[in-house]
Amino acid sequence: MIENKLIEEAVKNIDNLSDLLREIEIEGGVEQYLYKKDIIFPDDGTLDSKMKMCEEQLSQFIFNAEDCKNFLSEVKDNLPSYDEYDEAYQIHVNQKIRDITDKSLNFITNIPKSPGQQWNFNNQFMNYFQNTMNSIDLSTIRAFENFKFKDVNYAIFGKNGAGKTTLLKKISVELLNSNSFVISASRNITPSGNYNVSHSISLSQALENGRNSIYSLLQLLRDKELLAYRNNENKKVKLSDQYYSIFNSLGLERELKELNGMPYLNIIGGNEESQYQLEKGSDGEIAVAYLILAVLLLPQNSYLFIDEPEKHLNGALMKKLFDRLELERPDVRFIYLTHVINFIETRKNVKLVYLEKTNQVNKWEFQPVDDVNSLDLNIILNVEGTSDDILFCEGIGTNSIDYQIYSSVFNNLSVVQCNSCEQVITNTKGLNNDSRFIKRNVFGIIDNDFREEGEIINLAKNKITVLEYSEIENLLIDSEILESVNDELNKVILSDLKNKVIQEISKKKITIMNDYLDKRFLKNISAQKLKFGEGLDEQISNLNKSNQDNLIEKIKLLEQKFDKFVYENSYDELISLVPAKGIYKLVAHELGLSNEKFLTNKVVSLINTNPEFKNMIESKIKLVR
C-alpha cells in the first residue's frame, strides 16, 4: 500500500527541485547559473559541448519535474481506488515515488553551491543532471497506467508507426521484467524439423526462438513437469494433459496427442495412416499449439502482450481459442495489439485503447475508448493509413458509382465508403467531434433522397453535403454533363433522349410517389418521441394525425411539382427531383452503350482527362468544407 507520508516527502522534494530548475532557467540557463555561483569547471576539451547538451535538456528536465508534481497529485487523489489496480502497477508506482524522492534530494544536495568550488563537469555535474532528469521521467509509468486494472484484458489499436513494437520492448524490459512476455507479430513458428533444443532456455527466449519455438516450448513443458514430479506435485493436472485437452476441445477435427515423445495430429475418425507430425500441420494448427503452450507456461500473474493475435486463425477458431486461454489463465493479463475488428468483437472482458503516434522517441499517447458505438471502428482503422483529409460517401466496393465519381473529382481527399447514408452521417459527426482519432478535416456526402431544407442545413453544419440531386446517378445525366459525354460519343440527338427520359419518368409516377411516402413516413416517425404511461393512446393518436396532415400536404406539393415539370418538359428539374437508377440505365442504352457501367467509365475518364469537365461536376456537387 502506498503511504501518504511517502507521497508528501516526494512532493516536498520535487517542489524544491522544480524551484531550483526554474531558478536556473531564470538566470539564463545552466552556464549562466553556474558562472554567477562562481563554480569552477576545468575544461578537458569537451566542456562547451557538454554544457550545450545540458542547456538543450533543461526544458525537458523542467517538464519532467512538473509532470512528477501532477503525477503525485493524481496518486494522492486516487489512493482510495488503488485496491482496484494490479499489484505490479502498485509496486512500480511505489518505486517511482521513491525514485522521485531520492533523486530530487540527491540533485538538490549535491549540486555545487560554494563559490570557487571546483567540479568535474562531465563526471559530476552532468551525471547528476542527466541521471536525475531520467530518473524522474514518467513515460514508462504513464504507459503502464493504461494497463493498471485487475481482472481486465486490453486491446490496443493504432496505425503503423505509432510505436507498438517499441512500447512492448520498453514495458517488458524496463517495467515488468521477468513478469512480462511478448509474442511478436513477426513470429515464425513453422518448425524446422530439428527437435534438439537447449534445456537452459527461458520462456522469453523460447518465444523468440523462431522456427524452433514450438519445440523449445515443449521442452520447457517437460522440464516443468519433471520439476513438479520431483517436488511431489504430480498429483495435480499435468500441463501436457491440459495442453492436449485445450487443443482437442476447439473443434479442429484433429486430435493432438503424443507419440514416441513427439506431438502428432490425427484426423478424428481416421486410421494410423492419417496421423502426421505437428510440424507438418497447417499454419493454423501450429499457431494454436504454439499459443496454448505459451499461455500454459506463463508464471503466475504475468502480462502477455500478443501482437496480431489473429495471425493464422479464422474468426470462429480465434474466438474459441482465446476464450479458452483466458478461462484457463484468469491470473494473466492479456494485452492484444490488433487492427482486426472481428478479433476485438470476440473479446468480452477487454478495454479498448487507441495508441497515437508522437514525434518523440519513447513517448506515447494513449486514448482509452469507452464508447465506440457512435463510431465505426473499422472506419477508424481504415482512415488511419492516410494523411489526407477524408471524405465519407455511400457505397460498397471500389466499383460503386459514388466511390468512382467522388474519388476522381476529389482526388486530393481520401474517399472512404460507408454502408449507408446513416453511417456517413455518424462517422463524419463522430470524427469531427472527437479529435482523439483523426486530426484531419473530415467531410461527408450523401444523396438527397427527398430531404427537407432544415435537415440539409443542419447536416451542412457538420460538414455533410446533401446533393441537390436525388442520387449520384441523377447528377451524371444532368444536361451539361450529358452534353459533354455525348460530344465524346457523338451518338444521339439529346432533345430526343431527354423526351424519352421524361416519358419514362412520367410512367413511374406512382412508384416515385410511393418511394417518397415510405421515406418521409419513416423520417417523421423516427423524429417523434413517445413516453410510456398514462396518455400513450392520445400521444399515438396525435402522432398519427400529425403525420397524416404532414404527409398529405407534402405529397400533394410533390405531385404538383412532378406534374408541372412533366408538362413543361423541364428535364433538369425533373431528374434532380426523382430517383434515377432505372433512368440511368435507359440513358446509357440510348447513348449506344452496352450498360450503365460504360457510362460511368466514360464520365470518370472525362473527369481524369478534362479539367473543365471535372470543375463543372465539382461545382454541381457543391461540397461543404
C-alpha positions as CSV (number, residue, x, y, z in Angstrom):
1,M,0.0,0.0,0.0
2,I,1.3,3.5,-0.9
3,E,1.6,5.7,2.2
4,N,0.6,9.3,2.4
5,K,3.8,10.1,4.2
6,L,5.9,8.8,1.3
7,I,3.9,10.9,-1.2
8,E,4.2,14.1,1.0
9,E,8.0,13.6,1.2
10,A,8.2,13.2,-2.6
11,V,6.0,16.3,-3.1
12,K,8.3,18.4,-0.9
13,N,11.5,17.2,-2.7
14,I,10.1,17.6,-6.3
15,D,8.8,21.1,-5.3
16,N,12.3,22.1,-4.2
17,L,13.8,20.6,-7.4
18,S,11.3,22.4,-9.6
19,D,12.1,25.7,-7.8
20,L,15.8,25.1,-8.4
21,L,15.3,24.3,-12.1
22,R,13.2,27.4,-12.6
23,E,15.9,29.5,-10.9
24,I,18.5,28.1,-13.4
25,E,16.1,28.9,-16.2
26,I,15.6,32.5,-15.0
27,E,19.3,33.0,-14.6
28,G,19.7,32.3,-18.3
29,G,20.5,28.6,-18.3
30,V,23.0,26.2,-16.8
31,E,26.1,28.0,-17.8
32,Q,25.0,31.4,-16.6
33,Y,23.7,30.0,-13.3
34,L,27.0,28.2,-12.6
35,Y,29.0,31.3,-13.7
36,K,27.1,33.5,-11.3
37,K,27.7,30.9,-8.5
38,D,31.5,31.2,-9.4
39,I,31.7,27.4,-9.8
40,I,35.0,26.3,-11.5
41,F,34.9,23.5,-14.1
42,P,38.3,22.5,-15.6
43,D,38.0,22.3,-19.4
44,D,39.0,18.9,-20.7
45,G,38.2,19.9,-24.3
46,T,34.6,18.8,-24.1
47,L,33.2,21.4,-21.6
48,D,31.5,23.5,-24.3
49,S,29.7,20.6,-25.9
50,K,28.6,19.1,-22.6
51,M,27.4,22.4,-21.3
52,K,25.4,22.9,-24.5
53,M,23.9,19.4,-24.1
54,C,22.6,20.3,-20.6
55,E,21.2,23.6,-21.9
56,E,19.3,21.8,-24.5
57,Q,17.9,19.3,-22.0
58,L,16.9,21.9,-19.3
59,S,13.4,22.3,-20.7
60,Q,12.8,18.6,-20.7
61,F,14.1,18.4,-17.1
62,I,11.7,21.1,-16.1
63,F,8.8,19.3,-17.9
64,N,9.7,16.0,-16.1
65,A,9.6,17.8,-12.7
66,E,6.2,19.4,-13.4
67,D,4.9,16.0,-14.7
68,C,6.1,14.4,-11.4
69,K,4.1,17.1,-9.4
70,N,1.0,16.3,-11.4
71,F,1.6,12.5,-11.0
72,L,2.0,12.7,-7.2
73,S,-1.2,14.7,-7.0
74,E,-3.0,12.1,-9.1
75,V,-1.7,9.3,-6.9
76,K,-2.8,11.0,-3.7
77,D,-6.3,11.7,-5.1
78,N,-6.7,8.1,-6.3
79,L,-5.4,6.3,-3.3
80,P,-8.9,5.1,-2.2
81,S,-9.1,3.3,-5.6
82,Y,-5.7,1.6,-5.5
83,D,-7.2,-1.7,-4.4
84,E,-8.7,-1.9,-7.9
85,Y,-5.3,-1.7,-9.5
86,D,-3.0,-4.6,-10.4
87,E,-0.3,-5.4,-7.8
88,A,2.5,-4.9,-10.3
89,Y,1.3,-1.4,-11.1
90,Q,1.1,-0.5,-7.4
91,I,4.7,-1.8,-6.9
92,H,6.0,0.3,-9.7
93,V,4.1,3.4,-8.6
94,N,5.6,3.0,-5.1
95,Q,9.1,2.6,-6.6
96,K,8.7,5.6,-8.9
97,I,7.7,7.8,-5.9
98,R,10.8,6.6,-4.0
99,D,12.9,7.5,-7.1
100,I,11.4,10.9,-7.3
101,T,12.1,11.4,-3.5
102,D,15.7,10.2,-3.6
103,K,16.8,11.6,-6.9
104,S,15.4,15.0,-6.3
105,L,17.0,15.3,-2.9
106,N,20.3,13.9,-4.3
107,F,20.4,16.6,-7.0
108,I,19.5,19.4,-4.7
109,T,22.0,18.3,-2.1
110,N,24.9,17.7,-4.5
111,I,24.7,20.5,-7.0
112,P,27.8,22.8,-6.5
113,K,26.9,25.8,-4.4
114,S,30.1,27.2,-2.8
115,P,32.0,30.0,-4.8
116,G,35.3,28.8,-6.0
117,Q,34.3,25.1,-5.7
118,Q,36.0,23.0,-8.4
119,W,34.0,20.3,-10.2
120,N,34.5,17.9,-13.0
121,F,31.6,18.9,-15.2
122,N,31.3,15.6,-17.1
123,N,31.8,13.1,-14.3
124,Q,30.0,15.1,-11.6
125,F,27.5,17.8,-12.5
126,M,26.4,16.3,-15.8
127,N,26.0,12.9,-14.3
128,Y,23.7,14.3,-11.5
129,F,21.8,16.4,-14.1
130,Q,21.1,13.6,-16.6
131,N,20.6,10.8,-14.0
132,T,18.0,12.9,-12.1
133,M,16.3,14.0,-15.3
134,N,16.0,10.4,-16.5
135,S,15.0,9.0,-13.1
136,I,12.0,11.3,-12.8
137,D,10.9,10.7,-16.4
138,L,7.4,9.2,-16.2
139,S,6.9,8.0,-19.8
140,T,7.1,4.3,-18.9
141,I,4.9,4.5,-15.8
142,R,2.5,6.6,-17.8
143,A,2.4,3.8,-20.4
144,F,1.7,1.3,-17.6
145,E,-1.3,3.4,-16.4
146,N,-3.2,2.2,-19.3
147,F,-2.9,-1.5,-18.1
148,K,-3.3,-1.0,-14.4
149,F,-6.7,-2.5,-13.6
150,K,-7.1,-6.0,-12.1
151,D,-9.0,-8.7,-14.0
152,V,-9.2,-6.7,-17.2
153,N,-7.6,-7.5,-20.6
154,Y,-6.8,-4.9,-23.2
155,A,-6.9,-4.4,-26.9
156,I,-4.6,-1.7,-28.4
157,F,-5.0,-0.4,-31.8
158,G,-3.3,2.4,-33.8
159,K,-1.7,3.0,-37.2
160,N,1.7,1.7,-38.3
161,G,4.5,3.8,-36.8
162,A,2.6,4.5,-33.6
163,G,5.3,2.7,-31.6
164,K,3.7,-0.6,-30.7
165,T,6.9,-2.6,-31.0
166,T,9.0,-0.1,-29.1
167,L,6.3,0.1,-26.4
168,L,6.3,-3.7,-26.0
169,K,10.1,-3.8,-25.6
170,K,10.1,-0.8,-23.2
171,I,7.4,-2.3,-20.9
172,S,8.8,-5.9,-21.0
173,V,12.4,-4.9,-20.4
174,E,12.2,-1.8,-18.1
175,L,8.9,-2.1,-16.3
176,L,7.7,-5.7,-15.9
177,N,11.0,-7.5,-16.5
178,S,10.5,-11.3,-15.9
179,N,6.8,-10.8,-15.4
180,S,6.1,-9.6,-18.9
181,F,6.2,-11.7,-22.1
182,V,5.8,-10.7,-25.7
183,I,4.6,-12.7,-28.7
184,S,5.6,-10.6,-31.6
185,A,3.9,-10.1,-35.0
186,S,7.0,-11.3,-36.8
187,R,6.9,-14.7,-35.2
188,N,7.8,-17.6,-37.5
189,I,6.5,-20.7,-35.7
190,T,6.7,-23.2,-38.5
191,P,9.0,-26.0,-37.1
192,S,12.3,-26.7,-38.9
193,G,12.3,-30.4,-38.0
194,N,15.2,-30.0,-35.6
195,Y,14.0,-31.2,-32.2
196,N,17.3,-30.7,-30.4
197,V,16.8,-27.7,-28.1
198,S,18.6,-26.4,-25.1
199,H,17.4,-27.3,-21.6
200,S,18.6,-24.0,-20.2
201,I,16.4,-21.8,-22.4
202,S,14.0,-19.3,-20.8
203,L,10.3,-18.8,-21.7
204,S,11.1,-15.4,-23.2
205,Q,13.9,-17.0,-25.3
206,A,11.7,-19.8,-26.3
207,L,9.0,-17.4,-27.6
208,E,11.7,-15.6,-29.7
209,N,13.3,-18.9,-30.9
210,G,11.9,-18.6,-34.4
211,R,11.2,-21.9,-36.2
212,N,12.2,-23.9,-33.1
213,S,9.8,-22.0,-30.8
214,I,7.3,-24.8,-30.5
215,Y,9.9,-27.4,-29.7
216,S,11.5,-25.1,-27.2
217,L,8.1,-24.6,-25.5
218,L,7.5,-28.4,-25.5
219,Q,10.9,-28.8,-23.8
220,L,10.0,-26.2,-21.2
221,L,6.7,-28.0,-20.6
222,R,8.6,-31.3,-20.0
223,D,11.1,-29.6,-17.7
224,K,8.3,-28.0,-15.7
225,E,6.5,-31.4,-15.3
226,L,9.8,-33.1,-14.3
227,L,10.3,-30.4,-11.6
228,A,6.7,-30.8,-10.4
229,Y,7.3,-34.6,-10.1
230,R,10.5,-34.1,-8.1
231,N,8.6,-31.7,-5.8
232,N,5.8,-34.3,-5.4
233,E,3.4,-32.1,-7.2
234,N,2.5,-34.8,-9.7
235,K,-1.0,-35.2,-8.2
236,K,-2.1,-32.0,-9.9
237,V,-3.3,-32.0,-13.5
238,K,-0.3,-32.3,-15.7
239,L,0.5,-29.4,-18.0
240,S,0.7,-31.8,-21.0
241,D,-2.8,-33.1,-20.3
242,Q,-4.1,-29.5,-20.2
243,Y,-2.2,-28.8,-23.4
244,Y,-3.8,-31.7,-25.3
245,S,-7.2,-31.1,-23.7
246,I,-7.4,-27.5,-24.8
247,F,-6.3,-28.2,-28.3
248,N,-8.8,-31.1,-28.7
249,S,-11.7,-29.0,-27.4
250,L,-11.5,-26.4,-30.2
251,G,-13.4,-28.5,-32.8
252,L,-10.5,-28.6,-35.3
253,E,-11.4,-32.1,-36.5
254,R,-7.9,-33.0,-35.5
255,E,-6.8,-34.7,-32.3
256,L,-3.4,-33.8,-30.8
257,K,-1.6,-36.5,-28.9
258,E,1.9,-37.6,-28.0
259,L,3.5,-40.5,-29.9
260,N,7.1,-41.6,-29.1
261,G,7.7,-38.3,-27.3
262,M,6.6,-36.2,-30.3
263,P,3.3,-34.3,-30.8
264,Y,1.2,-35.8,-33.6
265,L,-2.1,-34.8,-35.2
266,N,-4.7,-37.4,-36.1
267,I,-7.8,-36.8,-38.2
268,I,-10.7,-37.7,-36.0
269,G,-12.2,-40.9,-37.2
270,G,-9.1,-41.7,-39.3
271,N,-6.7,-44.5,-39.1
272,E,-2.9,-44.7,-38.3
273,E,-2.2,-43.5,-41.9
274,S,-4.0,-40.3,-41.2
275,Q,-1.5,-39.3,-38.5
276,Y,1.1,-36.7,-39.1
277,Q,3.7,-34.8,-37.0
278,L,2.7,-31.4,-35.7
279,E,5.5,-29.8,-37.7
280,K,3.6,-30.9,-40.9
281,G,0.4,-29.3,-39.8
282,S,-1.2,-26.2,-41.2
283,D,-0.2,-22.7,-40.1
284,G,-3.4,-22.5,-38.1
285,E,-2.9,-25.9,-36.3
286,I,0.7,-24.9,-35.4
287,A,-0.4,-21.4,-34.3
288,V,-3.0,-22.9,-32.0
289,A,-0.5,-25.3,-30.4
290,Y,2.1,-22.6,-30.0
291,L,-0.3,-20.2,-28.3
292,I,-1.7,-22.8,-25.9
293,L,1.9,-23.8,-24.8
294,A,2.9,-20.2,-24.4
295,V,-0.1,-19.3,-22.2
296,L,0.2,-22.5,-20.0
297,L,3.9,-21.9,-19.3
298,L,3.5,-18.3,-18.1
299,P,4.3,-17.7,-14.5
300,Q,1.5,-16.6,-12.2
301,N,0.2,-13.1,-12.6
302,S,2.1,-12.4,-15.9
303,Y,1.4,-9.9,-18.5
304,L,1.2,-11.3,-22.0
305,F,1.5,-8.9,-25.0
306,I,0.3,-10.5,-28.2
307,D,0.9,-8.6,-31.4
308,E,-1.5,-9.6,-34.2
309,P,-3.2,-12.4,-32.2
310,E,-5.4,-13.2,-35.2
311,K,-2.4,-14.3,-37.2
312,H,-3.1,-17.7,-39.0
313,L,-6.5,-18.0,-37.3
314,N,-10.0,-17.8,-38.7
315,G,-12.9,-16.0,-36.9
316,A,-14.6,-18.9,-35.2
317,L,-11.4,-20.6,-34.1
318,M,-9.9,-17.3,-32.9
319,K,-12.8,-16.7,-30.6
320,K,-12.8,-20.3,-29.2
321,L,-9.1,-20.3,-28.6
322,F,-8.8,-17.1,-26.7
323,D,-12.0,-17.7,-24.8
324,R,-10.4,-20.9,-23.5
325,L,-7.0,-19.5,-22.9
326,E,-8.4,-16.6,-20.8
327,L,-10.5,-19.1,-18.9
328,E,-7.6,-21.3,-18.2
329,R,-5.4,-18.4,-17.0
330,P,-7.5,-15.8,-15.3
331,D,-4.4,-14.6,-13.4
332,V,-2.8,-13.5,-16.7
333,R,-3.4,-10.0,-18.2
334,F,-3.8,-10.5,-21.9
335,I,-2.8,-7.3,-23.9
336,Y,-3.7,-7.6,-27.6
337,L,-2.4,-5.4,-30.3
338,T,-4.6,-5.7,-33.4
339,H,-6.1,-4.0,-36.4
340,V,-8.7,-6.6,-36.9
341,I,-12.2,-5.6,-35.9
342,N,-13.5,-9.2,-35.8
343,F,-10.9,-10.0,-33.2
344,I,-11.9,-7.1,-30.9
345,E,-15.5,-8.0,-31.2
346,T,-14.8,-11.5,-29.9
347,R,-13.3,-10.3,-26.7
348,K,-15.7,-9.7,-23.9
349,N,-13.6,-8.5,-20.9
350,V,-11.5,-6.1,-22.8
351,K,-10.7,-2.4,-22.5
352,L,-10.0,-0.7,-25.8
353,V,-7.0,1.7,-26.0
354,Y,-6.0,3.8,-29.0
355,L,-2.3,4.3,-29.4
356,E,-1.4,7.5,-31.1
357,K,1.9,8.3,-32.9
358,T,4.0,11.1,-31.4
359,N,7.2,12.8,-32.7
360,Q,9.2,12.0,-29.6
361,V,11.2,8.8,-29.0
362,N,9.8,6.5,-26.3
363,K,6.8,8.8,-25.9
364,W,3.2,7.5,-26.4
365,E,-0.2,9.0,-26.3
366,F,-2.9,6.6,-25.1
367,Q,-6.6,7.3,-25.6
368,P,-9.0,4.9,-23.7
369,V,-12.1,4.3,-25.8
370,D,-15.0,4.0,-23.5
371,D,-17.7,4.1,-26.2
372,V,-17.2,3.1,-29.8
373,N,-20.9,2.7,-30.5
374,S,-21.1,6.1,-32.2
375,L,-18.1,5.3,-34.5
376,D,-17.5,2.5,-36.9
377,L,-14.2,1.2,-35.6
378,N,-13.4,-0.3,-39.0
379,I,-13.5,3.2,-40.5
380,I,-11.1,4.5,-37.9
381,L,-8.6,1.8,-38.7
382,N,-9.0,2.3,-42.5
383,V,-8.5,6.0,-42.4
384,E,-5.5,5.9,-40.1
385,G,-3.3,4.9,-43.0
386,T,-3.8,8.2,-44.8
387,S,-2.5,11.8,-44.2
388,D,-5.1,13.3,-46.5
389,D,-8.4,14.9,-45.4
390,I,-11.2,12.4,-45.5
391,L,-14.5,12.2,-47.5
392,F,-17.1,9.6,-46.4
393,C,-19.6,8.6,-49.1
394,E,-22.2,5.9,-49.6
395,G,-21.4,2.7,-51.4
396,I,-19.8,-0.7,-51.1
397,G,-16.7,-1.7,-53.2
398,T,-14.5,0.3,-55.4
399,N,-16.8,-0.3,-58.4
400,S,-19.7,1.7,-56.8
401,I,-20.6,4.8,-58.7
402,D,-20.3,7.0,-55.7
403,Y,-16.8,5.9,-55.0
404,Q,-15.6,6.2,-58.6
405,I,-17.0,9.7,-59.1
406,Y,-16.0,11.2,-55.7
407,S,-12.5,9.7,-55.7
408,S,-11.9,11.1,-59.2
409,V,-13.4,14.6,-58.6
410,F,-11.8,14.9,-55.1
411,N,-8.5,13.2,-55.7
412,N,-6.9,15.3,-53.0
413,L,-9.1,13.6,-50.4
414,S,-9.1,10.1,-49.1
415,V,-12.5,8.8,-50.0
416,V,-13.9,6.2,-47.6
417,Q,-17.1,4.2,-48.3
418,C,-19.9,3.5,-45.8
419,N,-22.7,1.0,-46.0
420,S,-25.4,3.6,-45.7
421,C,-26.1,7.4,-45.6
422,E,-26.7,7.0,-41.8
423,Q,-23.2,5.6,-41.4
424,V,-21.8,8.5,-43.4
425,I,-23.5,10.9,-41.0
426,T,-22.5,9.0,-37.9
427,N,-18.8,8.7,-38.9
428,T,-18.5,12.3,-40.1
429,K,-20.1,13.8,-37.0
430,G,-18.2,11.4,-34.7
431,L,-14.8,12.0,-36.0
432,N,-15.3,15.8,-36.3
433,N,-16.5,15.9,-32.7
434,D,-13.7,13.6,-31.4
435,S,-10.2,14.6,-32.4
436,R,-8.6,11.8,-30.5
437,F,-8.6,9.6,-33.6
438,I,-8.3,11.7,-36.7
439,K,-6.5,15.1,-36.7
440,R,-7.6,16.0,-40.2
441,N,-10.6,17.5,-41.9
442,V,-13.5,15.1,-42.3
443,F,-16.3,15.6,-44.8
444,G,-19.4,13.5,-45.7
445,I,-21.6,13.5,-48.8
446,I,-25.0,11.7,-49.2
447,D,-27.8,11.5,-51.7
448,N,-30.8,13.9,-51.4
449,D,-33.5,11.3,-51.0
450,F,-36.3,13.8,-50.6
451,R,-34.5,15.5,-47.6
452,E,-36.1,18.8,-46.4
453,E,-34.3,22.1,-46.2
454,G,-33.9,22.2,-42.4
455,E,-32.3,18.8,-42.4
456,I,-29.9,19.8,-45.2
457,I,-28.8,23.0,-43.3
458,N,-28.2,21.0,-40.1
459,L,-26.1,18.4,-41.9
460,A,-24.1,21.1,-43.6
461,K,-23.1,22.4,-40.1
462,N,-21.4,19.1,-39.6
463,K,-19.6,19.2,-42.9
464,I,-22.0,16.8,-44.6
465,T,-23.1,17.7,-48.1
466,V,-26.5,16.7,-49.4
467,L,-26.6,16.5,-53.2
468,E,-29.1,18.8,-54.9
469,Y,-29.9,15.6,-56.9
470,S,-31.9,12.7,-55.6
471,E,-29.0,10.3,-56.3
472,I,-25.5,10.4,-57.8
473,E,-26.9,8.9,-60.9
474,N,-29.2,11.9,-61.4
475,L,-26.1,14.2,-61.4
476,L,-24.4,12.2,-64.1
477,I,-27.4,12.7,-66.5
478,D,-27.6,16.5,-65.9
479,S,-28.0,18.3,-69.2
480,E,-24.5,19.8,-69.2
481,I,-22.7,16.6,-68.2
482,L,-24.8,14.6,-70.7
483,E,-23.8,17.0,-73.5
484,S,-20.1,16.6,-72.8
485,V,-20.5,12.8,-72.7
486,N,-22.5,12.8,-75.9
487,D,-19.9,15.0,-77.7
488,E,-17.3,12.3,-76.9
489,L,-19.6,9.5,-78.2
490,N,-21.3,11.5,-81.0
491,K,-24.3,9.2,-80.8
492,V,-27.7,10.8,-80.4
493,I,-29.8,14.0,-80.6
494,L,-30.1,15.0,-77.0
495,S,-33.5,16.5,-77.2
496,D,-34.9,13.2,-78.3
497,L,-33.1,11.4,-75.5
498,K,-34.4,13.9,-72.9
499,N,-38.0,13.4,-74.2
500,K,-37.7,9.7,-73.8
501,V,-36.4,10.2,-70.2
502,I,-39.3,12.4,-69.3
503,Q,-41.8,9.9,-70.8
504,E,-40.2,7.1,-68.8
505,I,-40.3,9.1,-65.6
506,S,-44.0,10.0,-66.1
507,K,-44.8,6.3,-66.3
508,K,-43.1,5.8,-63.0
509,K,-45.2,8.4,-61.1
510,I,-46.9,6.0,-58.8
511,T,-43.7,4.2,-57.9
512,I,-41.9,7.6,-57.2
513,M,-44.8,8.8,-55.0
514,N,-44.7,5.6,-53.0
515,D,-41.0,5.9,-52.6
516,Y,-41.4,9.4,-51.2
517,L,-44.2,8.3,-48.8
518,D,-42.1,5.4,-47.5
519,K,-39.0,7.7,-46.8
520,R,-40.9,10.6,-45.4
521,F,-43.1,8.5,-43.2
522,L,-40.1,6.8,-41.6
523,K,-38.3,10.1,-41.1
524,N,-41.4,11.6,-39.4
525,I,-41.8,8.6,-37.1
526,S,-38.1,8.5,-36.1
527,A,-38.3,12.2,-35.3
528,Q,-41.1,11.7,-32.8
529,K,-40.7,10.8,-29.1
530,L,-43.3,8.7,-27.2
531,K,-43.4,8.3,-23.4
532,F,-44.8,5.1,-21.8
533,G,-47.6,5.6,-19.3
534,E,-50.8,7.5,-19.0
535,G,-51.9,9.2,-22.2
536,L,-49.9,6.9,-24.5
537,D,-53.1,6.3,-26.6
538,E,-53.5,10.0,-27.0
539,Q,-49.9,10.5,-28.0
540,I,-50.1,7.9,-30.7
541,S,-53.4,9.4,-31.9
542,N,-51.8,12.8,-32.1
543,L,-48.7,11.4,-33.8
544,N,-50.8,9.7,-36.5
545,K,-52.9,12.8,-37.0
546,S,-49.8,15.0,-37.3
547,N,-48.1,12.6,-39.7
548,Q,-51.3,12.3,-41.7
549,D,-51.7,16.0,-42.2
550,N,-48.0,16.5,-42.8
551,L,-47.7,13.7,-45.4
552,I,-50.8,14.6,-47.3
553,E,-49.7,18.2,-47.6
554,K,-46.2,17.3,-48.8
555,I,-47.3,14.5,-51.2
556,K,-49.7,17.0,-52.9
557,L,-46.9,19.5,-53.2
558,L,-44.6,16.9,-54.7
559,E,-47.3,15.7,-57.1
560,Q,-47.8,19.4,-58.3
561,K,-44.1,19.8,-59.0
562,F,-43.9,16.4,-60.7
563,D,-46.9,17.1,-63.0
564,K,-45.6,20.7,-63.7
565,F,-42.1,19.5,-64.7
566,V,-43.5,16.7,-66.9
567,Y,-46.0,19.1,-68.6
568,E,-43.3,21.7,-69.3
569,N,-40.7,19.1,-70.4
570,S,-38.4,20.5,-67.6
571,Y,-35.7,17.8,-67.9
572,D,-33.2,19.1,-65.4
573,E,-35.8,20.0,-62.7
574,L,-37.3,16.5,-63.1
575,I,-34.2,14.5,-62.9
576,S,-33.0,16.4,-59.8
577,L,-36.3,15.6,-58.1
578,V,-36.8,11.9,-58.6
579,P,-34.6,8.7,-58.2
580,A,-32.9,7.9,-61.4
581,K,-31.3,4.4,-61.1
582,G,-33.6,2.9,-63.7
583,I,-33.4,6.1,-65.8
584,Y,-29.6,6.0,-65.8
585,K,-29.7,2.6,-67.4
586,L,-32.0,3.9,-70.1
587,V,-29.7,6.9,-70.8
588,A,-26.7,4.6,-71.2
589,H,-28.7,2.4,-73.7
590,E,-29.8,5.4,-75.7
591,L,-26.2,6.6,-75.9
592,G,-25.3,3.3,-77.6
593,L,-23.5,1.9,-74.6
594,S,-24.0,-1.8,-73.5
595,N,-24.8,-0.9,-69.9
596,E,-24.6,1.8,-67.3
597,K,-21.1,0.8,-66.2
598,F,-19.7,2.0,-69.6
599,L,-21.5,5.4,-69.0
600,T,-19.9,5.7,-65.5
601,N,-16.5,4.8,-67.0
602,K,-16.9,7.5,-69.7
603,V,-17.7,10.1,-67.1
604,V,-14.7,9.1,-64.9
605,S,-12.5,9.2,-68.0
606,L,-13.6,12.7,-68.7
607,I,-13.0,13.8,-65.1
608,N,-9.5,12.5,-65.2
609,T,-8.6,14.0,-68.6
610,N,-10.6,17.2,-68.9
611,P,-10.1,19.7,-66.1
612,E,-13.0,21.9,-67.3
613,F,-15.4,18.9,-67.1
614,K,-14.0,18.0,-63.6
615,N,-14.6,21.5,-62.4
616,M,-18.1,21.5,-63.8
617,I,-19.0,18.4,-61.8
618,E,-17.4,19.7,-58.7
619,S,-19.4,22.9,-58.9
620,K,-22.6,20.9,-59.2
621,I,-21.7,18.8,-56.1
622,K,-21.0,21.9,-54.0
623,L,-19.0,20.1,-51.3
624,V,-19.4,21.8,-47.9
625,R,-16.0,22.4,-46.4
